[in-house]
Amino acid sequence: MELEYHVLLIACCLGLTHIACASFAFKRQVGHAYTIGPRDDALTPIGLAGRLQRAQTNFFETFPIFLALIFMLAQLQEFDQLSQWGSMIYLIGRLMFLPLYAFGVVLYRTLAWKIATTGIALMVISIFV
């Protein structure tokens, strides 16, 4: 199996981790009764739960682009060193992003996002080269 598919699988697991972390943090904030109920009152996550929710939203803004690039590279049969590096850099950036955002580390969180975005850019370049 191509390296990019392994990275995609790990990124999918990271997406599930985002969902679980945000969900459990929100449940801790509002309590079990609210999370299993109809949620008629729109409560907003704050603190750690809010940061994890925003990190999840941020992940799911870039993940579809990453996924589309993997599929495009597969369709074109153009996996190469640039696409491998791009996918790994994307994953490394996204793995760093979650804990940095959760703990409110501002500067390095932005750096992690830029690293992940650089990985996406490398994959785009790989398609055109």
Buried (B, 14 or more C-beta within 10 A) or exposed (E): EBBBEBBBEBBEEBBEBBBEBBBEBBBEBBEEEBBEEEEEEEEEBEEBBBBBBBBBEBBEEBBEBBBEBBEBBBEEEBBEEBBBBBBBBBBBBBBBBBBBBBEEBEEBBEBBBEBBBBBBEBBBEBBEE
